[in-house]
């Protein structure tokens, strides 16, 4: 771990405002995420709670019920929030073109066939992903709202695969859907510090999924134990360009009655906030 940390440390460079998405000098004067046509203010289904309530109340699910489904409209709305939006939190903390593309194991989404799906998070990434993945995938664009770049790869029961790929954890198959975050590792030889950025990007994706799940009335959790090669084999990834970086799952949570829940913030902290 120390060797990885040392190898991926980035030396201090010039003022980031004079540099582009991946540290290269910017000479065109454009914003970092220009070219990603997303509306930062679009409303989406939710329970009407304020952001502070969602953030303070967010919890990780320890188990899923294997029954709760979410409507397709809710699923599309959650995915829409995973797309970068210039100047809109939390994406304003990542000043580079996205390199992490979620693959979804869809189990219980009403109006959507079970199977594998992929969300293209950067313009122009689709062709590289298609070339890297299994040739038998359909890559059928979905008729989703606002041109959401979501593609159906393969229909079928994805629960056994999601469970196996997540170290045989049923939380990945008993959810509404599970996620494998596939990262683009190109150019790491020249700029190994980008490896850290991929983990930051996956972390932001996970936090957005947490909050969107809470807003939709379900719950989520990150899955730190997974078999990346199972995902690579499933997707047909034979080189080192695209690699599986992290797993996640969203669905109907089952509360563990053996665990006590305490307020995360006392009244004084709340008043100051």
C-alpha positions as MATLAB code, in Angstrom:
seq = 'XXXXXXXXXXXXXXXXXXXXXXXXXXXXXXXXXXXXXXXXXXXXXXXXXXXXXXXXXXXXXXXXXXXXXXXXXXXXXXXXXXXXXXXXXXXXXXXXXXXXXXXXXXXXXXXXXXXXXXXXXXXXXXXXXXXXXXXXXXXXXXXXXXXXXXXXXXXXXXXXXXXXXXXXXXXXXXXXXXXXXXXXXXXXXXXXXXXXXXXXXXXXXXXXXXXXXXXXXXXXXXXXXXXXXXXXXXXXXXXXXXXXXXXXXXXXXXXXXXXXXXXXXXXXXXXXX';
ca = [
       0.000    0.000    0.000;
       2.855    2.366    0.785;
       4.391    1.655   -2.624;
       1.085    2.387   -4.379;
       0.649    5.595   -2.401;
       4.144    6.740   -3.303;
       3.797    5.807   -6.978;
       0.509    7.670   -7.374;
       1.438   10.878   -5.592;
       1.151   13.963   -7.780;
       3.752   16.686   -7.559;
       2.519   20.217   -7.028;
       1.955   22.029  -10.313;
       0.884   25.493  -11.395;
      -2.413   27.168  -10.585;
      -5.103   24.622  -11.580;
      -7.122   27.392  -13.217;
      -4.488   27.457  -15.974;
      -4.666   23.713  -16.551;
      -7.174   21.405  -18.151;
      -9.043   18.301  -17.211;
      -6.109   16.001  -16.498;
      -3.391   18.454  -15.583;
      -2.435   19.475  -19.117;
      -2.169   23.227  -19.744;
      -5.488   24.637  -20.854;
      -5.263   26.909  -23.851;
      -8.829   27.046  -25.115;
     -10.397   28.930  -22.222;
     -13.299   26.511  -21.913;
     -14.752   25.097  -18.725;
     -13.446   21.733  -17.546;
     -16.607   19.774  -18.246;
     -17.755   21.657  -21.293;
     -19.303   19.311  -23.815;
     -21.378   17.378  -21.260;
     -24.881   18.666  -22.024;
     -26.658   18.185  -18.720;
     -29.225   20.358  -17.002;
     -28.115   20.930  -13.424;
     -31.522   22.026  -12.216;
     -33.828   19.287  -13.464;
     -36.263   18.046  -10.839;
     -36.546   14.374  -10.128;
     -38.818   12.131   -8.023;
     -38.152   12.214   -4.287;
     -39.834   12.532   -0.936;
     -39.414   16.308   -0.676;
     -36.839   16.299    2.133;
     -34.194   19.001    2.276;
     -30.563   18.226    1.518;
     -29.428   18.543    5.136;
     -32.036   16.007    6.240;
     -30.914   13.520    3.581;
     -27.232   14.000    4.349;
     -27.623   13.707    8.123;
     -30.022   10.779    7.858;
     -28.057    8.778    5.316;
     -27.178    5.274    6.517;
     -25.558    2.248    4.903;
     -27.836   -0.745    4.476;
     -26.562   -3.895    6.172;
     -29.056   -6.184    4.448;
     -31.610   -6.073    1.623;
     -35.081   -7.607    1.641;
     -34.935   -9.318   -1.762;
     -38.377   -7.940   -2.636;
     -38.446   -4.139   -2.924;
     -38.626   -2.843   -6.480;
     -38.308    0.721   -7.729;
     -40.102    2.271  -10.721;
     -38.137    2.754  -13.913;
     -38.668    6.520  -13.618;
     -36.937    6.498  -10.233;
     -34.087    4.381  -11.592;
     -33.573    6.742  -14.533;
     -33.660    9.765  -12.210;
     -30.997    8.246   -9.961;
     -28.787    7.498  -12.953;
     -29.299   10.971  -14.351;
     -27.741   12.383  -11.176;
     -24.591   10.338  -11.838;
     -23.810   12.448  -14.897;
     -21.402   15.395  -14.454;
     -22.811   18.904  -14.394;
     -20.448   21.880  -14.688;
     -20.376   23.943  -11.519;
     -22.981   21.821   -9.732;
     -22.047   19.993   -6.501;
     -20.643   17.456   -6.067;
     -19.276   17.365   -9.622;
     -17.585   20.740   -9.259;
     -14.877   19.026   -7.173;
     -13.802   16.796  -10.087;
     -12.326   19.073  -12.794;
     -11.701   16.386  -15.394;
     -13.615   14.406  -17.988;
     -15.257   11.392  -16.271;
     -13.405    8.097  -16.506;
     -15.655    5.868  -14.397;
     -18.655    4.246  -16.109;
     -21.138    2.265  -13.970;
     -22.314   -1.167  -15.075;
     -25.698   -2.035  -13.540;
     -26.961   -5.458  -12.526;
     -30.688   -4.728  -12.670;
     -32.833   -7.053  -10.549;
     -36.030   -5.265   -9.519;
     -36.792   -2.193  -11.592;
     -40.444   -2.041  -12.641;
     -40.788   -1.650  -16.399;
     -37.178   -2.619  -17.106;
     -35.922   -6.096  -18.011;
     -33.452   -7.711  -15.623;
     -29.921   -7.818  -16.950;
     -26.761   -5.820  -17.531;
     -26.744   -2.112  -18.407;
     -24.021    0.503  -18.807;
     -24.119    4.280  -18.325;
     -21.765    6.308  -20.521;
     -20.579    9.232  -18.381;
     -18.335   11.015  -20.881;
     -19.062   12.004  -24.489;
     -17.111    9.823  -26.896;
     -16.405    7.015  -24.427;
     -19.017    4.667  -25.873;
     -16.988    3.449  -28.852;
     -13.961    2.658  -26.706;
     -16.172    0.759  -24.278;
     -17.830   -1.184  -27.087;
     -14.482   -2.194  -28.536;
     -13.223   -3.302  -25.134;
     -16.302   -5.326  -24.127;
     -17.786   -8.600  -25.276;
     -18.849   -8.533  -28.927;
     -22.143  -10.287  -28.165;
     -23.515   -7.363  -26.141;
     -26.503   -5.607  -27.687;
     -25.645   -1.999  -26.719;
     -29.299   -1.060  -27.193;
     -30.003    2.556  -26.198;
     -32.933    2.869  -23.830;
     -35.840    5.182  -24.367;
     -34.994    7.047  -21.180;
     -35.895   10.650  -20.325;
     -33.694   13.496  -21.568;
     -31.483   11.270  -23.671;
     -29.910    9.470  -20.720;
     -26.920    7.586  -22.233;
     -27.929    4.217  -20.788;
     -27.395    1.063  -22.838;
     -28.779   -2.449  -22.400;
     -25.981   -4.971  -22.770;
     -27.674   -8.284  -22.047;
     -31.026   -9.428  -20.646;
     -31.302  -12.145  -18.023;
     -31.234  -12.868  -14.316;
     -28.184  -10.973  -13.077;
     -28.638  -11.859   -9.412;
     -26.287  -14.885   -9.236;
     -23.573  -12.947  -11.061;
     -23.958   -9.848   -8.876;
     -23.783  -11.968   -5.735;
     -20.780  -13.998   -6.907;
     -18.866  -10.952   -8.145;
     -19.443   -9.260   -4.775;
     -17.750  -12.002   -2.748;
     -20.971  -14.056   -2.547;
     -22.728  -11.297   -0.597;
     -26.507  -11.534   -0.952;
     -26.816   -7.780   -0.455;
     -25.769   -7.463   -4.116;
     -28.532   -9.774   -5.377;
     -31.336   -8.943   -2.912;
     -31.330   -5.271   -3.927;
     -33.180   -3.450   -6.694;
     -29.895   -3.103   -8.558;
     -26.166   -3.472   -7.985;
     -23.300   -1.543   -9.580;
     -19.783   -2.296  -10.771;
     -17.781    0.885  -11.380;
     -15.586    0.344  -14.432;
     -12.705    2.807  -14.733;
     -10.678    3.880  -17.751;
      -7.005    3.351  -16.835;
      -5.464    4.749  -20.003;
      -2.284    6.833  -19.770;
      -1.452    5.763  -16.231;
       2.129    5.065  -17.266;
       2.616    8.756  -18.062;
       0.496   10.073  -15.191;
       0.143    7.433  -12.439;
      -1.414   10.025  -10.109;
      -4.602    9.678  -12.133;
      -5.163    6.346  -10.375;
      -6.038    8.240   -7.198;
      -8.460   10.395   -9.142;
     -10.310    7.304  -10.355;
     -10.913    6.282   -6.753;
     -12.066    9.813   -5.887;
     -14.475    9.707   -8.817;
     -15.841    6.318   -7.771;
     -16.246    7.680   -4.240;
     -18.288   10.648   -5.429;
     -20.464    8.325   -7.513;
     -21.078    6.237   -4.417;
     -22.041    9.244   -2.295;
     -24.481   10.421   -4.952;
     -26.026    6.949   -5.035;
     -26.352    7.022   -1.243;
     -28.244   10.310   -1.225;
     -30.376    9.558   -4.279;
     -31.390    6.242   -2.737;
     -32.453    8.028    0.464;
     -34.407   10.586   -1.548;
     -36.181    7.761   -3.393;
     -37.198    6.026   -0.168;
     -34.769    3.129   -0.394;
     -31.240    2.628    0.909;
     -27.766    1.873   -0.413;
     -24.365    0.611    0.602;
     -20.872    0.327   -0.821;
     -19.415   -3.137   -1.342;
     -15.688   -3.168   -0.672;
     -15.192   -6.893   -1.182;
     -15.544   -8.004   -4.792;
     -13.900  -10.201   -7.436;
     -12.824   -7.784  -10.136;
     -11.778  -10.534  -12.552;
     -15.321  -11.954  -12.484;
     -16.587   -8.615  -13.767;
     -13.760   -8.399  -16.313;
     -14.618  -11.859  -17.648;
     -18.345  -11.081  -17.713;
     -17.781   -7.904  -19.717;
     -15.096   -9.471  -21.901;
     -12.395   -7.007  -20.816;
      -9.185   -8.660  -21.974;
      -6.678   -5.805  -21.670;
      -5.854   -3.347  -18.898;
      -7.643   -0.326  -20.390;
     -10.905   -0.737  -18.431;
     -10.877   -2.239  -14.936;
     -13.458   -2.794  -12.205;
     -12.799   -0.370   -9.321;
     -15.654   -0.609   -6.818;
     -19.110   -2.113   -6.177;
     -22.357   -0.686   -4.847;
     -25.960   -1.747   -4.286;
     -29.355   -0.017   -3.870;
     -32.651   -1.468   -2.659;
     -35.059   -2.097    0.201;
     -33.060   -2.217    3.425;
     -33.647   -4.614    6.309;
     -32.844   -3.092    9.689;
     -30.629   -5.150   11.981;
     -32.387   -4.967   15.348;
     -29.158   -5.889   17.129;
     -27.705   -2.501   16.214;
     -28.503    0.707   18.081;
     -28.945    3.963   16.166;
     -27.809    7.218   17.758;
     -28.218   10.762   16.424;
     -25.230   11.734   14.360;
     -25.394   15.398   15.410;
     -26.497   16.941   18.688;
     -28.874   19.885   18.875;
     -26.053   22.405   19.296;
     -24.408   21.251   16.076;
     -27.749   21.381   14.299;
     -28.380   24.956   15.469;
     -24.938   26.090   14.338;
     -25.475   24.416   10.962;
];
